[in-house]
Amino acid sequence: MIKKKLFKNLRLALVGAALLSTVVAGCSNTNSTSSTASDKKVTLKMALWGDDEYKYMTETNKIADAYKKVNPNVTIEVEKIAKTEYDNTMKIRSTANQLPDVFPIRQANLSLYGDTMVPLNDLKATANNIYAKETMIKGNVIGLPEAVFNEFVFYNKDIFKEYNLEIPKTWDEFIKVSQTIKDGKKYTPLALGLKDSWVNYPLNEYMPMLEAGDGQYYNEMATKDDPFTKGQPFYDAYTKIQKLYDAKVFGDDPLGYGWDQQRAMFVAGKAAMFAAGSWYKSDYNQNGGKDENLGVFLLPTRNTTSDPFYTTAMTEFFWGVPKTSKNQKEAKEFLEWFFGDYYTQLATAINIKPTMKGVSYNDKFFTQAFDGVDAKSVTVFYDDKYNKVKNAMKFDVNGIGQQMMAGKTSLDSIMNDLNAQWKKARGN
Amino acid sequence: MLKNNVKMQKNLVLVTFLFIPTILISLFMIYPLIRLVALSFTSWDGLSLTKTFVGLTNFKKIIFDSPEVWLSLKNNGIYFVGHLLFIPIELFLAFLLDNRVRNSKMFKTITFLPYMINTVAVACMFIFLYSSQDGVLNSMLQFFHMDKIGWLSDPEIVNYSLTGVSLWKFSGIHIILFLAAFQSLPKDMIEASIIDGASTFKQFYHIVLPNIKPVVEIVLFLNVRGALQIFDIPYVMTSGGPNHASETFTVQTINTAFQYQNFGLACAMAIVLMIIIIIFSIIQKKLFNLKG
């Protein structure tokens, strides 16, 4: 009887222990490193969001195998995180001290990571990177940009031929081309699905920089109390944008359709032009767009042909190493290797405009946009000071674009309001 | 001795069975709530290792210096009123579906179907329905030689369009809840009223309605909570646009945290929302019980 009771109690205790161990095991932290003092075997965890990079690194030219040949003690594990989830996933991992050993940061978030990442100032790869020194945070290079994107206007060659149009060289010419297509009443001149506010970033976000001829113009704005005043680059750029919006060249109701429909319209040949970065080309092809009809030119924002022709260069995928990594030395060595021959092959294979000195780039499609134009690139970069003001006043240039398109508030009123909010945010 | 053993065994079983739910509730509800409250008193960008204590600054900012937050609550109000006005219709539909129409089973399934579809899918479906470029609704209007309507682009209309989607999606669950309440009513009460000569309306108003009061209260509470916390429909369909015209309180909170990197303020907003829901629910409950 006693034996039976004991057995019963023991069984209950075992059940409890099993449950407890399950929970403890579930909550336990798995370490990415298995090391011994003498022969250190290291696993470097790497995360990224780019589809093309991931495919290249895990299928076409396996990065783990390639690095194993150079450093047999280091194993590379590549993880792909969905593009839309990437930023938040990294933030969550950062708070949980679970950041991968090597990962790219989106430029928009770079200043956020200022205190989180290891400085890469001493790497040879940093010295060889064309843009690294232009994108420092608090005096340190915390990420090495992998690619640089220019902004273009993609256009349908057949439609341009039909209306006998030439590539516009100034802002007024650009509006005139749009107007001519609009007058034909057959096509939407410029597809701009403003229901998704971000699609107007080539206009509302980048044009003030082009007007100022300075990719860091927003950073300069952060040092002023009233950067939205008449005569300032921001105001002048927005006056030009308003002129384009007033020409109503985006279809019946651009605020009523979004990015998906914008893409569909352009691929189907219902729209003549489409403003986006070089990244859009692969999207166009994936959605069935044909290269024969596709042309490309740089957005001409200048007033006259004698003015300088500025175009933006947006650096992206800033590869860095977090301070929480237990393998910082190995991770930095890996980055040094990554931005060598492997990078040259990667850049060629996935056709990105390289950021490293000596890596050639010969994309005939995009080169045509620069033919006959003395374009000057301005490198887009947002620093900590600007981000602080932006976040404090919830500054949303793309939202302002929607407001301008709605046409219910005058530009002067919008700008006065922005000046007041900006001053207050700076004061705080 | 034997009594003690039995008691100990009982306790052990209780502890064993309660262990996991307690851990889960502590881990996923109580701990995050405590963290939420703690974070609401800080200024934190969501990434830095340091969180600066700022006292009640975030709450003061929300209450006295964030007109956009209160404007977004007005948009929540449209969802609230829309669903509130729809409750009598839902009640009536549930009453009809309670074996008062032919093929009621089929209609019950149809009614509940929208609730089962993923909200993002519903939102995408309605985006195409409302679209200004070849959208179904505008095409129909044009067919009848009427002007197009900016369902999602007109700041004056957009919130009503989105409330329509919310009604389409969530009315089904309300109807099913009412239906379950009707079916739990004792049949003899209704039979007695029929013998006494009560009309269908009188049966509904004097017998059915008072007896399903607890369910109506639950639906009203769900309405307050749902309307104030509505997020997915405006976020997917308009991202709060055009120019913040359809931003709801939760969309504002998410943007404050993830777009403008102000997690402390966003946590304070979440607490303010929680308090508003509690206050609204209490007021609603009091009003509902005024008649006794």
Interface residues (C-beta under 8 A of the other chain):
Chain A: K5 K8 N9 L12 A13 V15 G16 L19 L20 V23 D87 N88 K91 S94 T95 L112 Y113 D115 T116 L194 K195 D196 S197 G251 D252 D253 P254 L255 G256 Y257 G258 D260 Q261 M265 N387 K390 N391 K394 D396 G399 I400 Q402 Q403 M405 A406 K408
Chain B: N5 Q9 L12 V13 V15 T16 F19 I20 I23 D45 G46 L47 S48 L49 E68 I127 Y130 S131 S132 Q133 G135 K148 G150 W151 L152 S153 D154 P155 T238 S239 G241 P242 N243 H244 N255 T256 F258 Q259 Y260 Q261 N262
